[in-house]
């Protein structure tokens, strides 16, 4: 939701490009986690969806970097969001590397 709020500040000409991309990738992070959770009966599917979530988080970080470079976003806000994404990525990687603790037996 922080990314969504930040993207409201982007110029109108970015509505169908940067704004759409950053919103799509940031929303996909949580939806991939939800899919992973419901596929935890199958370890490979669970891990695959978590990896997809990691990829979407990294994509979101890249779009945030573009927003700062284009001066659409304050770098302090982007740094805070990037730190949030780094913490999320650490958690997801931990779940991936310890997937046996998360899957249904």
N, C-alpha and C positions, 0 to 999 in steps of 0.2 A: 504494500500500500504506500510505502514511502517513495518507491520509484514512481508509482502512478501520480502521487502528489507533485513530485519534482517535475515530471514530464508535462504537467499542466502549464509550466512556465515556458516551454519550448515554443518557438514561433509557429504560426499557422502553416507556413510553407513546409514545415517538417511533419505535419500531421500524418501523412501517408508514407513517411519513410522512418526517420529516427524515432519519432514518438511511437509509431506503431510497433517498430522493432523492439524497442526497450520494454514496452508494455507486454508484448507477446512473450518475450523470453523470460521476463520476471514472473509472469503468471504461470508459465510452463514449469518453473522450478517446483512450485507446490503441487501442481497437478501430477507431475512425474513421481513425486514422493507419495502422493495418494495412491497412484497406480501401483507403485512398488509395494506399498503396505498390503494391498489387496492381492498381490501376487506372491506373498511370502511363503505360500505353500510350496513354491518352486524356487529353490535358491538361485538358479541361473537367471530366471526372469526377474526376481527381486533385485539382484545385483545389476542387471542390465538397466532396469528403470532408474535405479539410484545413479548409475553412471550417466544416463540421459539427463537427470536432474543436475548433476555436476556440470555437464556441458552447457546446459541452459544458464546456469549461474555464471559461468565464465563468459558466456556470450553477453549476458546482462552487464557484467563488469566492463566489457569492451565498449558497449554502447554508452555506458556512463562516461568512459574516457573520451569518447567522441563528443559527448555533450559538453564536457569541460573544455575540450580543445576548440570547439565552436563558440564557446562563451555563452552557451544556453543554460549552463548550470554552474553554481558556485562550487569551487573546488573543495571547500570544507564539507559541504553536503555530500559530494561524491566520495570524498575520503571516508566519511562516516559510513556510507552505504557499502563501499568496498570492504571496509573492516567487517561489517555485518555479513557480507557474502563470504569473506575468508573464514569467518567462524562457522558459517553454515557448511562450507566446503570441507572443513576439518571434521565436522560431525558426520557428514555423508561418507567421507573416506573411511572414517572409523567404522561406520556401519558396513561398508563394503568389505573391509579387511577382517571384520568379525561377523560376517553375515550369518554364520552358524548360530550365533546367539539370538538372531532376530527372526529366523525362519521358523515356521511351524514344523513340529516333528510328526 
